Amino acid sequence: MKVNLKLSRVGMNMESATISVWHKKPGDIFRKGETLYEIESEKVTMEVDAPCDGKLLSHTVEAGGEATVGGNVCVIDTDLSA
């Protein structure tokens, strides 16, 4: 199943963050807990881990781009049986 992963709020006043580094590229398979990307905001720099097993289909926001809280950052496929 295709799923849009959204940027979660990690700080009380956070409205957006920059995707500083992608650790996975389209086509990569990942497991729950693996780092997908890193974000930087005014008050925090952190790694964002995969919420489930899956395959990265595309980046919606490229490295260096800004994502808004609740906005899509990438598209994954959670069905690894195919």
Backbone torsions as a table, in degrees:
resi	resn	phi	psi	omega
1	MET	NA	131.6	176.9
2	LYS	-77.6	135.3	-178.2
3	VAL	-135.2	136.1	172.1
4	ASN	-88.7	118.2	174.8
5	LEU	-84.4	134.1	-176.6
6	LYS	-109.2	153.0	176.7
7	LEU	-74.6	122.8	178.4
8	SER	-89.6	151.8	175.9
9	ARG	-76.3	122.8	179.1
10	VAL	-110.6	-8.6	175.5
11	GLY	-132.0	149.3	-174.7
12	MET	-54.0	-40.7	-176.3
13	ASN	-103.1	9.1	-177.4
14	MET	-70.6	126.0	177.3
15	GLU	-112.9	-23.6	179.9
16	SER	-157.2	168.7	177.4
17	ALA	-154.5	157.5	176.2
18	THR	-94.6	132.9	172.8
19	ILE	-78.8	106.3	-174.7
20	SER	-83.2	-38.6	-177.5
21	VAL	-147.9	135.4	169.6
22	TRP	-96.6	127.4	176.8
23	HIS	-91.3	-15.6	178.4
24	LYS	-124.7	145.9	177.8
25	LYS	-113.7	160.1	178.8
26	PRO	-52.8	133.4	-177.5
27	GLY	101.1	-18.8	-179.9
28	ASP	-72.5	139.4	172.8
29	ILE	-96.4	140.7	-178.2
30	PHE	-136.4	163.8	177.9
31	ARG	-114.0	154.8	178.1
32	LYS	-52.3	131.7	178.1
33	GLY	94.9	-15.1	175.8
34	GLU	-71.7	148.1	179.0
35	THR	-73.4	125.8	176.5
36	LEU	-92.3	-44.3	-177.0
37	TYR	-159.4	170.9	176.0
38	GLU	-119.4	144.5	176.9
39	ILE	-120.6	154.7	172.9
40	GLU	-131.0	131.8	173.2
41	SER	-130.2	-173.6	-179.0
42	GLU	-55.4	-38.9	-171.9
43	LYS	-117.2	-3.7	-174.6
44	VAL	-146.4	144.3	167.9
45	THR	-125.2	126.9	-176.5
46	MET	-155.2	158.4	174.0
47	GLU	-87.2	145.1	177.5
48	VAL	-115.0	122.2	-176.6
49	ASP	-92.7	155.1	177.9
50	ALA	-66.9	133.2	179.9
51	PRO	-80.0	-10.9	-177.2
52	CYS	-161.6	173.6	171.7
53	ASP	-72.8	149.3	178.4
54	GLY	177.8	-172.6	177.3
55	LYS	-127.5	129.6	179.0
56	LEU	-75.9	121.2	-180.0
57	LEU	-92.3	-43.1	179.8
58	SER	-162.7	154.0	171.2
59	HIS	-89.0	130.8	173.7
60	THR	-88.3	-32.3	175.7
61	VAL	-121.5	121.9	-179.7
62	GLU	-79.2	163.9	176.6
63	ALA	-56.6	132.6	-177.2
64	GLY	94.0	-11.9	-179.9
65	GLY	-89.6	158.5	-179.0
66	GLU	-100.0	135.8	176.6
67	ALA	-116.5	142.9	176.4
68	THR	-94.0	151.0	177.7
69	VAL	-58.0	129.0	-178.2
70	GLY	87.9	-7.4	179.4
71	GLY	-87.6	153.9	179.8
72	ASN	-68.3	137.5	174.8
73	VAL	-113.7	-27.4	178.7
74	CYS	-162.7	166.6	177.0
75	VAL	-117.4	131.0	178.4
76	ILE	-124.1	162.1	173.3
77	ASP	-114.5	122.0	-178.3
78	THR	-90.9	-3.6	-179.6
79	ASP	-97.8	99.2	-178.6
80	LEU	-93.7	4.6	-177.7
81	SER	-79.4	-16.1	-176.9
82	ALA	-77.8	NA	NA
